[in-house]
């Protein structure tokens, strides 16, 4: 396994958690989600985010609504559902446990 592949796998593993966390703050359309991920230096391409958003929607963790745009086609705004918030709360716990375990092992 190459270093780049290992890095990509680590990022993919936390992407759902990051997207749900973003949408907990406010609804957003995919370009806004990508921008927030980019600001956090978690670079994701559009081809990765759309299937993930669809999967989260199909799991009923997200919902969406259409809104007309003055600069192009209508935009699909995603928001987190009550089930998504409960799921995110469980991920918060798991993340903290995982972070502690990794820090213990790597002594960081």
N, CA, C and O atoms as CSV, one atom per row, in Angstrom:
chain,resi,resn,atom,element,x,y,z
A,1,UNK,N,N,0.857,-1.186,0.000
A,1,UNK,CA,C,0.000,0.000,0.000
A,1,UNK,C,C,0.894,1.237,0.000
A,1,UNK,O,O,1.838,1.336,0.784
A,2,UNK,N,N,0.588,2.163,-0.876
A,2,UNK,CA,C,1.362,3.402,-0.944
A,2,UNK,C,C,0.923,4.362,0.156
A,2,UNK,O,O,-0.164,4.238,0.718
A,3,UNK,N,N,1.784,5.307,0.442
A,3,UNK,CA,C,1.473,6.319,1.448
A,3,UNK,C,C,0.234,7.112,1.061
A,3,UNK,O,O,-0.627,7.371,1.902
A,4,UNK,N,N,0.140,7.499,-0.205
A,4,UNK,CA,C,-1.020,8.272,-0.661
A,4,UNK,C,C,-2.306,7.472,-0.515
A,4,UNK,O,O,-3.336,8.028,-0.134
A,5,UNK,N,N,-2.263,6.188,-0.808
A,5,UNK,CA,C,-3.432,5.330,-0.656
A,5,UNK,C,C,-3.837,5.240,0.816
A,5,UNK,O,O,-5.023,5.298,1.142
A,6,UNK,N,N,-2.861,5.099,1.692
A,6,UNK,CA,C,-3.138,5.025,3.132
A,6,UNK,C,C,-3.778,6.324,3.619
A,6,UNK,O,O,-4.737,6.293,4.391
A,7,UNK,N,N,-3.257,7.452,3.176
A,7,UNK,CA,C,-3.833,8.745,3.553
A,7,UNK,C,C,-5.274,8.873,3.062
A,7,UNK,O,O,-6.150,9.333,3.793
A,8,UNK,N,N,-5.506,8.462,1.820
A,8,UNK,CA,C,-6.854,8.542,1.242
A,8,UNK,C,C,-7.827,7.674,2.031
A,8,UNK,O,O,-8.961,8.086,2.275
A,9,UNK,N,N,-7.405,6.493,2.426
A,9,UNK,CA,C,-8.272,5.602,3.196
A,9,UNK,C,C,-8.601,6.203,4.568
A,9,UNK,O,O,-9.730,6.074,5.041
A,10,UNK,N,N,-7.642,6.848,5.202
A,10,UNK,CA,C,-7.891,7.498,6.492
A,10,UNK,C,C,-8.923,8.615,6.339
A,10,UNK,O,O,-9.827,8.751,7.165
A,11,UNK,N,N,-8.784,9.414,5.278
A,11,UNK,CA,C,-9.724,10.513,5.047
A,11,UNK,C,C,-11.125,9.987,4.760
A,11,UNK,O,O,-12.105,10.509,5.291
A,12,UNK,N,N,-11.225,8.958,3.925
A,12,UNK,CA,C,-12.539,8.397,3.589
A,12,UNK,C,C,-13.238,7.867,4.835
A,12,UNK,O,O,-14.461,7.945,4.951
A,13,UNK,N,N,-12.461,7.332,5.755
A,13,UNK,CA,C,-13.048,6.752,6.958
A,13,UNK,C,C,-13.748,7.759,7.853
A,13,UNK,O,O,-14.623,7.387,8.635
A,14,UNK,N,N,-13.378,9.020,7.753
A,14,UNK,CA,C,-13.998,10.024,8.624
A,14,UNK,C,C,-14.887,11.012,7.872
A,14,UNK,O,O,-15.421,11.948,8.467
A,15,UNK,N,N,-15.043,10.810,6.589
A,15,UNK,CA,C,-15.786,11.762,5.764
A,15,UNK,C,C,-17.258,11.871,6.170
A,15,UNK,O,O,-17.785,12.980,6.259
A,16,UNK,N,N,-17.923,10.756,6.414
A,16,UNK,CA,C,-19.327,10.803,6.837
A,16,UNK,C,C,-19.470,11.612,8.117
A,16,UNK,O,O,-20.368,12.444,8.244
A,17,UNK,N,N,-18.578,11.359,9.059
A,17,UNK,CA,C,-18.593,12.067,10.339
A,17,UNK,C,C,-18.445,13.573,10.118
A,17,UNK,O,O,-19.166,14.366,10.724
A,18,UNK,N,N,-17.522,13.958,9.260
A,18,UNK,CA,C,-17.299,15.380,8.993
A,18,UNK,C,C,-18.503,16.024,8.306
A,18,UNK,O,O,-18.890,17.140,8.654
A,19,UNK,N,N,-19.092,15.337,7.344
A,19,UNK,CA,C,-20.250,15.892,6.634
A,19,UNK,C,C,-21.429,16.062,7.581
A,19,UNK,O,O,-22.088,17.102,7.567
A,20,UNK,N,N,-21.701,15.064,8.396
A,20,UNK,CA,C,-22.796,15.190,9.364
A,20,UNK,C,C,-22.527,16.330,10.333
A,20,UNK,O,O,-23.450,17.053,10.708
A,21,UNK,N,N,-21.279,16.500,10.743
A,21,UNK,CA,C,-20.923,17.589,11.662
A,21,UNK,C,C,-21.138,18.947,11.014
A,21,UNK,O,O,-21.621,19.875,11.663
A,22,UNK,N,N,-20.786,19.071,9.748
A,22,UNK,CA,C,-21.009,20.324,9.014
A,22,UNK,C,C,-22.500,20.635,8.959
A,22,UNK,O,O,-22.919,21.763,9.217
A,23,UNK,N,N,-23.291,19.631,8.623
A,23,UNK,CA,C,-24.729,19.849,8.445
A,23,UNK,C,C,-25.463,20.002,9.770
A,23,UNK,O,O,-26.603,20.464,9.792
A,24,UNK,N,N,-24.835,19.627,10.859
A,24,UNK,CA,C,-25.446,19.870,12.167
A,24,UNK,C,C,-25.489,21.383,12.445
A,24,UNK,O,O,-26.396,21.876,13.116
A,25,UNK,N,N,-24.502,22.098,11.921
A,25,UNK,CA,C,-24.423,23.548,12.134
A,25,UNK,C,C,-25.452,24.301,11.290
A,25,UNK,O,O,-26.089,25.241,11.766
A,26,UNK,N,N,-25.607,23.878,10.027
A,26,UNK,CA,C,-26.587,24.523,9.138
A,26,UNK,C,C,-26.715,23.711,7.863
A,26,UNK,O,O,-25.809,22.963,7.494
A,27,UNK,N,N,-27.854,23.867,7.193
A,27,UNK,CA,C,-28.040,23.172,5.921
A,27,UNK,C,C,-27.064,23.747,4.904
A,27,UNK,O,O,-26.606,24.882,5.035
A,28,UNK,N,N,-26.752,22.946,3.888
A,28,UNK,CA,C,-25.786,23.401,2.891
A,28,UNK,C,C,-25.984,22.619,1.603
A,28,UNK,O,O,-26.524,21.512,1.607
A,29,UNK,N,N,-25.544,23.204,0.513
A,29,UNK,CA,C,-25.549,22.470,-0.745
A,29,UNK,C,C,-24.141,21.894,-0.949
A,29,UNK,O,O,-23.197,22.352,-0.304
A,30,UNK,N,N,-23.985,20.916,-1.818
A,30,UNK,CA,C,-22.711,20.196,-1.911
A,30,UNK,C,C,-21.476,21.081,-2.081
A,30,UNK,O,O,-20.438,20.795,-1.485
A,31,UNK,N,N,-21.559,22.133,-2.869
A,31,UNK,CA,C,-20.390,22.998,-3.055
A,31,UNK,C,C,-19.968,23.655,-1.747
A,31,UNK,O,O,-18.777,23.841,-1.498
A,32,UNK,N,N,-20.938,24.005,-0.917
A,32,UNK,CA,C,-20.615,24.596,0.388
A,32,UNK,C,C,-19.961,23.559,1.302
A,32,UNK,O,O,-19.022,23.871,2.034
A,33,UNK,N,N,-20.459,22.338,1.252
A,33,UNK,CA,C,-19.869,21.266,2.060
A,33,UNK,C,C,-18.423,21.038,1.624
A,33,UNK,O,O,-17.526,20.925,2.460
A,34,UNK,N,N,-18.205,20.971,0.309
A,34,UNK,CA,C,-16.851,20.794,-0.209
A,34,UNK,C,C,-15.930,21.933,0.231
A,34,UNK,O,O,-14.768,21.704,0.566
A,35,UNK,N,N,-16.452,23.153,0.228
A,35,UNK,CA,C,-15.649,24.307,0.634
A,35,UNK,C,C,-15.253,24.210,2.112
A,35,UNK,O,O,-14.108,24.488,2.468
A,36,UNK,N,N,-16.198,23.817,2.970
A,36,UNK,CA,C,-15.887,23.674,4.400
A,36,UNK,C,C,-14.853,22.569,4.625
A,36,UNK,O,O,-13.963,22.709,5.464
A,37,UNK,N,N,-14.972,21.480,3.880
A,37,UNK,CA,C,-13.985,20.405,3.984
A,37,UNK,C,C,-12.615,20.902,3.529
A,37,UNK,O,O,-11.594,20.595,4.145
A,38,UNK,N,N,-12.608,21.675,2.441
A,38,UNK,CA,C,-11.357,22.226,1.922
A,38,UNK,C,C,-10.725,23.181,2.924
A,38,UNK,O,O,-9.511,23.155,3.124
A,39,UNK,N,N,-11.541,24.027,3.558
A,39,UNK,CA,C,-11.032,24.961,4.568
A,39,UNK,C,C,-10.354,24.208,5.717
A,39,UNK,O,O,-9.396,24.698,6.316
A,40,UNK,N,N,-10.863,23.022,6.010
A,40,UNK,CA,C,-10.290,22.200,7.082
A,40,UNK,C,C,-9.132,21.346,6.570
A,40,UNK,O,O,-8.599,20.516,7.306
A,41,UNK,N,N,-8.745,21.547,5.319
A,41,UNK,CA,C,-7.665,20.805,4.658
A,41,UNK,C,C,-7.995,19.334,4.475
A,41,UNK,O,O,-7.108,18.480,4.468
A,42,UNK,N,N,-9.277,19.050,4.326
A,42,UNK,CA,C,-9.741,17.703,4.008
A,42,UNK,C,C,-10.267,17.774,2.575
A,42,UNK,O,O,-11.459,17.978,2.347
A,43,UNK,N,N,-9.373,17.605,1.632
A,43,UNK,CA,C,-9.691,17.799,0.221
A,43,UNK,C,C,-10.477,16.593,-0.309
A,43,UNK,O,O,-10.034,15.448,-0.215
A,44,UNK,N,N,-11.647,16.887,-0.864
A,44,UNK,CA,C,-12.533,15.857,-1.402
A,44,UNK,C,C,-13.010,16.337,-2.766
A,44,UNK,O,O,-13.304,17.519,-2.941
A,45,UNK,N,N,-13.089,15.437,-3.723
A,45,UNK,CA,C,-13.578,15.805,-5.054
A,45,UNK,C,C,-15.090,15.593,-5.121
A,45,UNK,O,O,-15.656,14.817,-4.351
A,46,UNK,N,N,-15.725,16.290,-6.047
A,46,UNK,CA,C,-17.181,16.197,-6.187
A,46,UNK,C,C,-17.646,14.769,-6.418
A,46,UNK,O,O,-18.694,14.366,-5.913
A,47,UNK,N,N,-16.883,14.012,-7.167
A,47,UNK,CA,C,-17.264,12.638,-7.466
A,47,UNK,C,C,-17.334,11.747,-6.241
A,47,UNK,O,O,-17.955,10.684,-6.279
A,48,UNK,N,N,-16.711,12.165,-5.168
A,48,UNK,CA,C,-16.746,11.412,-3.909
A,48,UNK,C,C,-17.936,11.817,-3.053
A,48,UNK,O,O,-18.551,10.972,-2.402
A,49,UNK,N,N,-18.260,13.094,-3.048
A,49,UNK,CA,C,-19.264,13.589,-2.101
A,49,UNK,C,C,-20.696,13.247,-2.512
A,49,UNK,O,O,-21.526,12.964,-1.649
A,50,UNK,N,N,-21.000,13.265,-3.799
A,50,UNK,CA,C,-22.384,13.024,-4.204
A,50,UNK,C,C,-22.880,11.626,-3.847
A,50,UNK,O,O,-23.978,11.504,-3.303
A,51,UNK,N,N,-22.126,10.572,-4.125
A,51,UNK,CA,C,-22.601,9.242,-3.704
A,51,UNK,C,C,-22.724,9.123,-2.185
A,51,UNK,O,O,-23.609,8.432,-1.680
A,52,UNK,N,N,-21.838,9.797,-1.467
A,52,UNK,CA,C,-21.893,9.767,-0.010
A,52,UNK,C,C,-23.142,10.469,0.510
A,52,UNK,O,O,-23.797,9.966,1.423
A,53,UNK,N,N,-23.476,11.615,-0.055
A,53,UNK,CA,C,-24.691,12.329,0.343
A,53,UNK,C,C,-25.927,11.485,0.044
A,53,UNK,O,O,-26.863,11.437,0.842
A,54,UNK,N,N,-25.923,10.827,-1.101
A,54,UNK,CA,C,-27.054,9.957,-1.453
A,54,UNK,C,C,-27.170,8.802,-0.471
A,54,UNK,O,O,-28.273,8.464,-0.042
A,55,UNK,N,N,-26.047,8.195,-0.111
A,55,UNK,CA,C,-26.076,7.093,0.853
A,55,UNK,C,C,-26.600,7.557,2.215
A,55,UNK,O,O,-27.412,6.870,2.835
A,56,UNK,N,N,-26.138,8.715,2.677
A,56,UNK,CA,C,-26.609,9.243,3.964
A,56,UNK,C,C,-28.097,9.578,3.908
A,56,UNK,O,O,-28.814,9.390,4.891
A,57,UNK,N,N,-28.559,10.072,2.765
A,57,UNK,CA,C,-29.984,10.350,2.594
A,57,UNK,C,C,-30.781,9.053,2.610
A,57,UNK,O,O,-31.828,8.975,3.254
A,58,UNK,N,N,-30.294,8.038,1.908
A,58,UNK,CA,C,-30.986,6.749,1.877
A,58,UNK,C,C,-31.024,6.079,3.249
A,58,UNK,O,O,-31.920,5.285,3.534
A,59,UNK,N,N,-30.048,6.401,4.092
A,59,UNK,CA,C,-30.034,5.887,5.467
A,59,UNK,C,C,-30.938,6.725,6.382
A,59,UNK,O,O,-31.069,6.441,7.573
A,60,UNK,N,N,-31.560,7.769,5.800
A,60,UNK,CA,C,-32.444,8.701,6.497
A,60,UNK,C,C,-31.708,9.546,7.544
A,60,UNK,O,O,-32.301,10.001,8.522
A,61,UNK,N,N,-30.409,9.743,7.320
A,61,UNK,CA,C,-29.620,10.601,8.196
A,61,UNK,C,C,-29.616,12.039,7.684
A,61,UNK,O,O,-29.350,12.976,8.438
A,62,UNK,N,N,-29.913,12.204,6.398
A,62,UNK,CA,C,-30.016,13.516,5.775
A,62,UNK,C,C,-31.325,13.623,5.012
A,62,UNK,O,O,-31.907,12.621,4.596
A,63,UNK,N,N,-31.768,14.844,4.839
A,63,UNK,CA,C,-32.874,15.131,3.931
A,63,UNK,C,C,-32.402,16.292,3.049
A,63,UNK,O,O,-31.350,16.881,3.297
A,64,UNK,N,N,-33.177,16.607,2.036
A,64,UNK,CA,C,-32.799,17.733,1.191
A,64,UNK,C,C,-34.042,18.448,0.696
A,64,UNK,O,O,-35.157,17.926,0.740
A,65,UNK,N,N,-33.804,19.665,0.223
A,65,UNK,CA,C,-34.851,20.459,-0.398
A,65,UNK,C,C,-34.221,21.182,-1.576
A,65,UNK,O,O,-33.021,21.455,-1.590
A,66,UNK,N,N,-35.051,21.486,-2.561
A,66,UNK,CA,C,-34.584,22.228,-3.731
A,66,UNK,C,C,-34.843,23.712,-3.528
A,66,UNK,O,O,-35.872,24.099,-2.974
A,67,UNK,N,N,-33.912,24.540,-3.975
A,67,UNK,CA,C,-34.097,25.985,-3.927
A,67,UNK,C,C,-33.628,26.576,-5.253
A,67,UNK,O,O,-32.560,26.233,-5.761
A,68,UNK,N,N,-34.443,27.464,-5.797
A,68,UNK,CA,C,-34.065,28.138,-7.041
A,68,UNK,C,C,-32.808,28.972,-6.814
A,68,UNK,O,O,-32.612,29.550,-5.745
A,69,UNK,N,N,-31.973,29.021,-7.829
A,69,UNK,CA,C,-30.745,29.800,-7.777
A,69,UNK,C,C,-30.829,30.921,-8.801
A,69,UNK,O,O,-31.350,30.723,-9.899
A,70,UNK,N,N,-30.318,32.101,-8.448
A,70,UNK,CA,C,-30.322,33.212,-9.388
A,70,UNK,C,C,-29.157,33.122,-10.366
A,70,UNK,O,O,-29.096,33.879,-11.335
A,71,UNK,N,N,-28.229,32.195,-10.112
A,71,UNK,CA,C,-27.048,32.108,-10.980
A,71,UNK,C,C,-26.916,30.744,-11.648
A,71,UNK,O,O,-25.806,30.316,-11.962
A,72,UNK,N,N,-28.028,30.062,-11.868
A,72,UNK,CA,C,-27.946,28.763,-12.521
A,72,UNK,C,C,-29.124,27.880,-12.157
A,72,UNK,O,O,-30.192,28.369,-11.789
A,73,UNK,N,N,-28.921,26.576,-12.262
A,73,UNK,CA,C,-30.017,25.642,-11.969
A,73,UNK,C,C,-30.354,25.612,-10.476
A,73,UNK,O,O,-29.577,26.106,-9.659
A,74,UNK,N,N,-31.498,25.039,-10.117
A,74,UNK,CA,C,-31.858,24.939,-8.697
A,74,UNK,C,C,-30.794,24.171,-7.921
A,74,UNK,O,O,-30.098,23.319,-8.473
A,75,UNK,N,N,-30.680,24.487,-6.637
A,75,UNK,CA,C,-29.695,23.846,-5.774
A,75,UNK,C,C,-30.385,22.914,-4.797
A,75,UNK,O,O,-31.485,23.188,-4.318
A,76,UNK,N,N,-29.717,21.813,-4.514
A,76,UNK,CA,C,-30.219,20.843,-3.551
A,76,UNK,C,C,-29.512,21.118,-2.219
A,76,UNK,O,O,-28.305,20.912,-2.091
A,77,UNK,N,N,-30.285,21.586,-1.232
A,77,UNK,CA,C,-29.744,21.867,0.098
A,77,UNK,C,C,-29.988,20.677,1.007
A,77,UNK,O,O,-31.116,20.201,1.140
A,78,UNK,N,N,-28.917,20.201,1.632
A,78,UNK,CA,C,-29.008,19.066,2.541
A,78,UNK,C,C,-29.079,19.551,3.982
A,78,UNK,O,O,-28.485,20.566,4.344
A,79,UNK,N,N,-29.823,18.799,4.799
A,79,UNK,CA,C,-29.869,19.069,6.234
A,79,UNK,C,C,-29.883,17.732,6.970
A,79,UNK,O,O,-30.267,16.701,6.417
A,80,UNK,N,N,-29.462,17.776,8.205
A,80,UNK,CA,C,-29.392,16.565,9.014
A,80,UNK,C,C,-30.772,16.305,9.633
A,80,UNK,O,O,-31.465,17.241,10.032
A,81,UNK,N,N,-31.155,15.049,9.708
A,81,UNK,CA,C,-32.447,14.667,10.294
A,81,UNK,C,C,-32.266,14.371,11.782
A,81,UNK,O,O,-31.141,14.348,12.282
A,82,UNK,N,N,-33.375,14.146,12.487
A,82,UNK,CA,C,-33.285,13.754,13.897
A,82,UNK,C,C,-32.500,12.458,14.040
A,82,UNK,O,O,-31.695,12.308,14.959
A,83,UNK,N,N,-32.740,11.517,13.120
A,83,UNK,CA,C,-31.996,10.262,13.149
A,83,UNK,C,C,-30.506,10.529,12.886
A,83,UNK,O,O,-29.641,9.879,13.472
A,84,UNK,N,N,-30.222,11.477,12.013
A,84,UNK,CA,C,-28.841,11.846,11.720
A,84,UNK,C,C,-28.145,12.458,12.922
A,84,UNK,O,O,-26.963,12.207,13.157
A,85,UNK,N,N,-28.877,13.260,13.682
A,85,UNK,CA,C,-28.299,13.867,14.887
A,85,UNK,C,C,-27.969,12.781,15.911
A,85,UNK,O,O,-26.903,12.810,16.526
A,86,UNK,N,N,-28.874,11.832,16.091
A,86,UNK,CA,C,-28.618,10.725,17.030
A,86,UNK,C,C,-27.412,9.907,16.562
A,86,UNK,O,O,-26.568,9.520,17.369
A,87,UNK,N,N,-27.338,9.649,15.269
A,87,UNK,CA,C,-26.215,8.910,14.692
A,87,UNK,C,C,-24.913,9.676,14.924
A,87,UNK,O,O,-23.901,9.087,15.303
A,88,UNK,N,N,-24.942,10.988,14.696
A,88,UNK,CA,C,-23.770,11.834,14.891
A,88,UNK,C,C,-23.324,11.826,16.351
A,88,UNK,O,O,-22.125,11.800,16.625
A,89,UNK,N,N,-24.256,11.848,17.279
A,89,UNK,CA,C,-23.900,11.802,18.697
A,89,UNK,C,C,-23.149,10.516,19.027
A,89,UNK,O,O,-22.197,10.535,19.808
A,90,UNK,N,N,-23.571,9.403,18.437
A,90,UNK,CA,C,-22.859,8.134,18.640
A,90,UNK,C,C,-21.472,8.188,17.997
A,90,UNK,O,O,-20.502,7.677,18.557
A,91,UNK,N,N,-21.384,8.806,16.822
A,91,UNK,CA,C,-20.079,8.948,16.177
A,91,UNK,C,C,-19.154,9.837,17.001
A,91,UNK,O,O,-17.948,9.593,17.048
A,92,UNK,N,N,-19.703,10.868,17.654
A,92,UNK,CA,C,-18.897,11.728,18.531
A,92,UNK,C,C,-18.229,10.899,19.621
A,92,UNK,O,O,-17.038,11.057,19.890
A,93,UNK,N,N,-18.997,10.020,20.240
A,93,UNK,CA,C,-18.472,9.162,21.306
A,93,UNK,C,C,-17.394,8.243,20.748
A,93,UNK,O,O,-16.315,8.112,21.325
A,94,UNK,N,N,-17.695,7.611,19.622
A,94,UNK,CA,C,-16.747,6.694,19.000
A,94,UNK,C,C,-15.470,7.415,18.599
A,94,UNK,O,O,-14.372,6.886,18.774
A,95,UNK,N,N,-15.612,8.635,18.056
A,95,UNK,CA,C,-14.438,9.409,17.651
A,95,UNK,C,C,-13.549,9.699,18.848
A,95,UNK,O,O,-12.332,9.533,18.766
A,96,UNK,N,N,-14.132,10.126,19.951
A,96,UNK,CA,C,-13.334,10.434,21.144
A,96,UNK,C,C,-12.609,9.187,21.656
A,96,UNK,O,O,-11.438,9.258,22.030
A,97,UNK,N,N,-13.301,8.051,21.671
A,97,UNK,CA,C,-12.676,6.797,22.107
A,97,UNK,C,C,-11.537,6.404,21.172
A,97,UNK,O,O,-10.465,5.999,21.622
A,98,UNK,N,N,-11.775,6.524,19.880
A,98,UNK,CA,C,-10.761,6.174,18.893
A,98,UNK,C,C,-9.562,7.114,18.986
A,98,UNK,O,O,-8.413,6.676,18.932
A,99,UNK,N,N,-9.837,8.401,19.126
A,99,UNK,CA,C,-8.766,9.388,19.233
A,99,UNK,C,C,-7.890,9.102,20.453
A,99,UNK,O,O,-6.663,9.149,20.368
A,100,UNK,N,N,-8.521,8.810,21.573
A,100,UNK,CA,C,-7.766,8.471,22.792
A,100,UNK,C,C,-6.912,7.231,22.596
A,100,UNK,O,O,-5.744,7.200,22.986
A,101,UNK,N,N,-7.508,6.203,21.983
A,101,UNK,CA,C,-6.776,4.957,21.766
A,101,UNK,C,C,-5.567,5.185,20.865
A,101,UNK,O,O,-4.476,4.693,21.154
A,102,UNK,N,N,-5.754,5.921,19.785
A,102,UNK,CA,C,-4.651,6.178,18.860
A,102,UNK,C,C,-3.578,7.023,19.539
A,102,UNK,O,O,-2.387,6.765,19.365
A,103,UNK,N,N,-3.984,8.023,20.305
A,103,UNK,CA,C,-3.016,8.853,21.009
A,103,UNK,C,C,-2.237,8.041,22.038
A,103,UNK,O,O,-1.044,8.270,22.235
A,104,UNK,N,N,-2.896,7.108,22.685
A,104,UNK,CA,C,-2.222,6.244,23.651
A,104,UNK,C,C,-1.181,5.384,22.942
A,104,UNK,O,O,-0.046,5.262,23.403
A,105,UNK,N,N,-1.567,4.803,21.846
A,105,UNK,CA,C,-0.657,3.917,21.116
A,105,UNK,C,C,0.502,4.698,20.491
A,105,UNK,O,O,1.654,4.264,20.539
A,106,UNK,N,N,0.187,5.835,19.914
A,106,UNK,CA,C,1.242,6.611,19.234
A,106,UNK,C,C,1.931,7.569,20.193
A,106,UNK,O,O,2.886,8.247,19.816
A,107,UNK,N,N,1.456,7.629,21.424
A,107,UNK,CA,C,2.024,8.470,22.492
A,107,UNK,C,C,2.033,9.949,22.104
A,107,UNK,O,O,2.993,10.676,22.358
A,108,UNK,N,N,0.918,10.372,21.474
A,108,UNK,CA,C,0.798,11.786,21.065
A,108,UNK,C,C,-0.387,12.405,21.749
A,108,UNK,O,O,-0.670,13.585,21.547
